[in-house]
Amino acid sequence: MQDTKYILEKTEDGSISFINTEFNESYHSIIGAYKEALHKHVLACKIEELTLNRVKDPSNREPIKILDVCFGLGYNSGVAMEKIWEINPDQEIEIIGLESDLGIIQKISELEISENYENVHKILTSLSKDVHKSEQDQEFLEFKDKNINIKVLIDDARNSVKSLAKNYFDAVFFDPFSPKSCPVLWTEEFIKDVVSSAKAGAYISTYSSSRLAKDGFKNAACELFEGPKLNRRNGGVLARKN
Ligand SMILES: C[S@@+](CC[C@H](N)C(=O)[O-])C[C@H]1O[C@@H](n2cnc3c(N)ncnc32)[C@H](O)[C@@H]1O
């Protein structure tokens, strides 16, 4: 049967994304799925600085811990892994992803990828096929290897966010569909739950400059910055937990 929920879309940097016909929205900006992940999330959240700080302080053996809200095709986590390991291939990384739709994660294996992304693409493809069920009957995906531990909780993020540890993550990629098509993930309550899982000083990246995004993160006691503009008039809200 033909899959009509996801329509493949090649973005301007050559990376593959999809359009979701139920939300009537693209998973990424047309300027590039990879480019968006790199600039709006990975560089905005200062992932490279976090890695360099660990290199400068070898007594800090902690993994870099990332929360990927709305994991989708996994580009934000994938580019973070790529950039961290370019600096230090031995750096341990722990990622928790929140995603309600297993179907989009299973599209990862269909992505055409560039050479630099090959290693992380293999990891994400293995992850996408490794479906488990918890004792509470909760579906999740898991991939573990020497320097990487990824777990994606398959559920409405409004539920799964409640199970996360508080003050835990070094960085948060916040990437729901737009406030217009997915308002339930831009409420103050959900944003507060997400922020409570981040460490003080952690950055939380978004692509949205909407009033909902600004008010949500301000009311969750974050300091607000403007993220990279790329092709837009305004950059998205980049929040830092106080
Ligand atoms: C903009 S896309 C994320 C793109 C993704 N970060 C990537 O790199 O491919 C938004 C994602 O939110 C997911 N989503 C929509 N409603 C959700 C919900 N209530 N809970 C969890 N995920 C949800 C969609 O399935 C979609 O994968």
The ligand as an SDF file (V2000), in Angstrom:
LIG
                    3D

 27 29  0  0  0  0  0  0  0  0999 V2000
    9.3650   19.4600   13.0040 C   0  0  0  0  0  0  0  0  0  0  0  0
    9.2210   17.7300   13.1970 S   0  0  0  0  0  0  0  0  0  0  0  0
   10.7240   17.2730   14.0100 C   0  0  0  0  0  0  0  0  0  0  0  0
   11.8910   17.1320   13.0990 C   0  0  0  0  0  0  0  0  0  0  0  0
   13.0210   16.3650   13.7260 C   0  0  0  0  0  0  0  0  0  0  0  0
   13.6050   17.0570   14.8520 N   0  0  0  0  0  0  0  0  0  0  0  0
   14.0460   15.9150   12.7310 C   0  0  0  0  0  0  0  0  0  0  0  0
   15.2470   16.2170   12.8810 O   0  0  0  0  0  0  0  0  0  0  0  0
   13.6650   15.2400   11.7750 O   0  0  0  0  0  0  0  0  0  0  0  0
    8.0600   17.5730   14.5290 C   0  0  0  0  0  0  0  0  0  0  0  0
    7.9120   16.1730   15.0910 C   0  0  0  0  0  0  0  0  0  0  0  0
    6.9980   16.2200   16.1920 O   0  0  0  0  0  0  0  0  0  0  0  0
    6.3260   14.9670   16.2450 C   0  0  0  0  0  0  0  0  0  0  0  0
    5.1180   15.1450   17.0900 N   0  0  0  0  0  0  0  0  0  0  0  0
    3.9330   15.7160   16.7680 C   0  0  0  0  0  0  0  0  0  0  0  0
    3.0980   15.7280   17.8220 N   0  0  0  0  0  0  0  0  0  0  0  0
    3.7670   15.1310   18.8460 C   0  0  0  0  0  0  0  0  0  0  0  0
    3.4460   14.8430   20.2020 C   0  0  0  0  0  0  0  0  0  0  0  0
    2.2520   15.2030   20.7400 N   0  0  0  0  0  0  0  0  0  0  0  0
    4.3680   14.2300   20.9680 N   0  0  0  0  0  0  0  0  0  0  0  0
    5.5810   13.8810   20.4510 C   0  0  0  0  0  0  0  0  0  0  0  0
    5.9570   14.1410   19.1720 N   0  0  0  0  0  0  0  0  0  0  0  0
    5.0660   14.7670   18.3890 C   0  0  0  0  0  0  0  0  0  0  0  0
    6.0570   14.6470   14.8100 C   0  0  0  0  0  0  0  0  0  0  0  0
    5.7900   13.2780   14.6280 O   0  0  0  0  0  0  0  0  0  0  0  0
    7.3530   15.1350   14.1440 C   0  0  0  0  0  0  0  0  0  0  0  0
    8.2590   14.0780   14.0240 O   0  0  0  0  0  0  0  0  0  0  0  0
  1  2  1  0
  2  3  1  0
  2 10  1  0
  3  4  1  0
  4  5  1  0
  5  6  1  0
  5  7  1  0
  7  8  2  0
  7  9  1  0
 10 11  1  0
 11 12  1  0
 11 26  1  0
 12 13  1  0
 13 14  1  0
 13 24  1  0
 14 15  1  0
 14 23  1  0
 15 16  2  0
 16 17  1  0
 17 18  1  0
 17 23  2  0
 18 19  1  0
 18 20  2  0
 20 21  1  0
 21 22  2  0
 22 23  1  0
 24 25  1  0
 24 26  1  0
 26 27  1  0
M  CHG  2   2   1   9  -1
M  END
$$$$
